[in-house]
Structures are given as structure tokens and as C-alpha cells.
Amino acid sequence: GWSVGAFATSMHGRKGSNAQIVLFGAQRFEFGETDVSLGASAVFFFGGDADPIAVAQASVSHPVGPVDATLSVSYAPPQEALNDEYGLNINLRARTPLGRINDAPLTAGASIGWSENEFAMGAGEKLDWSVGLTTEIAGTEFGLAYIDNDLDDDRGDAGLVFSIAYRF
């Protein structure tokens, strides 16, 4: 079916901004055990001079044994907000259940992604990766992930990200 949502963060500094909000929507199709999703996002920046960005997305998810694997592609066509350049990101993500702790499910996840042009943070190309754990308590998902990339300057600092997600 259809899905819509919003995501907000204060971690982005595009053209002086100190926060961003992403609005997204997608249509999911099932083909046996394979899910295909086609969608779009609009990214709005606050506290600076950055224009909104439009992004198209597609993903394919399929179980491989106990692992749920997802291959996704995000593409932003040339637009004023990207200096009339495009942005491309290809990502492979895997998640697998580990068991339960105090009756809460524990899931391990890992991802690797490659970005080009405007999505590579001015580096031309960028490789990033993450590993983490999530659990769900009372319908709310809590996660902790280690993230890093191959950029050598201050944009390349590794870090821990704590997340909270509630779906309804």
C-alpha cells in the first residue's frame, strides 16, 4: 500500500542551515516474498539559505535466509538547489533478528552506501557504512548505530547515532 511520513534532524548544515525536515511518500508492491517501493521526498532546510530538494527513490527488499536485504536507489535530478547538478545514492542494507531481551525483540543491522555528485558532500564520490542494533518497546523502535564514511576531513568523522521511531 501507500505510506507517507516525515523525518526531522538538526544534523545537516547545507548552506548555513541548522535543521531539515523531509516529507516523503511511497507506493509498495508485493511480488511473492519480494517488495518493491517507488516514492519521492521533499527536503526542506531551516536557518540558512538552502532551497528545498526533490528526490525520487526506489527499493527492492527480499529475504535471504534469516536476513532481510534491501537495495535502494535515490536520485535527485538537476535542480537549482543542487547547483543544477544531480545527486545519486545506492545503498545495500541487511537486518536480522537476534532474539529477545526482557521480551523485547533485538535486531542487528548493517548498511553500505555509495554516493555521487551532490549526494557525496562535495567529494565527487563517497562511501559510507553503518552497523547497529534496534529494539521495539510498546510500539516504539529504539536504535543505536555506529556510522562512518571514507571522507578524510571533518565530514568524515565517525559517530554513534541514537534513534527513536514510532509508526502509526
Disulfide bonds with the S-S distance in Angstrom:
none
